[in-house]
Amino acid sequence: MALKYYTNSETGEEKRSLKPLEAPWIEKLVAPQAKFLEKINEDRGISRQKGLTAILKERARNHSRDVDLDKTIHISRINGMDSFAKKNFLNKNGTKRRKIDDI
């Protein structure tokens, strides 16, 4: 739920609240303070969503951990590199690493 700004119609007092307020309070419309786009090229006027690179890198890490890790462990074991797979791809219990193990 978003933080909303209210003004009291009788006293003029301003208040911020997460809950909807009753009758003497009037909700004020306020523009968001966060900037959602960032300029890439000033000359051409190109912009993109702010933080998109970090979001895409995190998705790629999650995908490679979840999907590519199974394949890599399997290939390592076939090639006789069990110690390499245990050291790099498995956690202490011998199961596949998860995101919490990387933190």
N, C-alpha and C positions, 0 to 999 in steps of 0.2 A: 504494500500500500504506500502511496506517495505522500510526502509531506505537503500539506496544503496551508495556505495563508488565509486568515480570516480577519475581518474588521467588524468591530461592534458598532451597530448602527446608532446606538444611543450615546455611547461615551467616546467613540472614535479610537478605542484601544485596538492595537493589532496583536494577533496571536498566531502561532504556528501549531498545528496539530495533525496527528496521523488519523485521528478519529473525526468523523463528521460532527460538527457542532450544531446546536439547536437554533431557534428562532432569532434572537437578536444579532446573531453572527452572520455576516455575509461573506461568502467565499470570494477571494480576490484571484484573478487570473494572473499568473506570473510565468514569464518565459523560462525555460530550463537554463541552468547555469553551465551545463556541460557542452563542450564543443564536440560535435560528432564527426566533422569532416576536417581533413587537413589538406593543404595545397601541395600538389606534387610539382606542377609546372605553372609558374605564374604567367608566362607568356601565352600559353595555350588555354589557360583557365581550367586545368585538369585537377580534380581533387579525388580523394578516396576516403574511405571510412577510417577513422582514427584507430590505431592499434590493430589494424587488420593483419599486418605482418606477424605480430606476436601470436595472434589467434591461429593463423595458418600454421606457424611453426609448432605450436602446441598440438594441433590436430595431427600433424605429420609424426611427431614423437609418439603420440598415443597409438596411431595406426601401426607404426613400425614396431612398437613394443608388443602390441596385441597380435598382429598378424605375421609379421616377418620373423619374430622371435621363435615361433614354433618351427618354422622351416629351417632356420639357422641351427637350432638345437638338434633337429633331426639329422641334418647334413653333417654336423660336427660329430655326432655319435656314430654315424655310418663310416666316417673317415678315421675313426679311432681316436678322436680328440675329446674324450670324456672329461678330462681334467680342465681343458679349455672351456667347455660348455658349463661345467659346474662353477668355475671361477667367474665367468663373465655373464652368464645368462640365467643362472638359477640362484634362488635365495638360500638361506641357511637350512631350510627344511628340505631342499631338493626339488621344490616346485618352481614353476615359471615365475620370474619376477613380475611384480605388479607395480602400479604407479606409487603406491605407498612405500615400496621398497627403495625407490629411487630418491625419495625425499630425505 
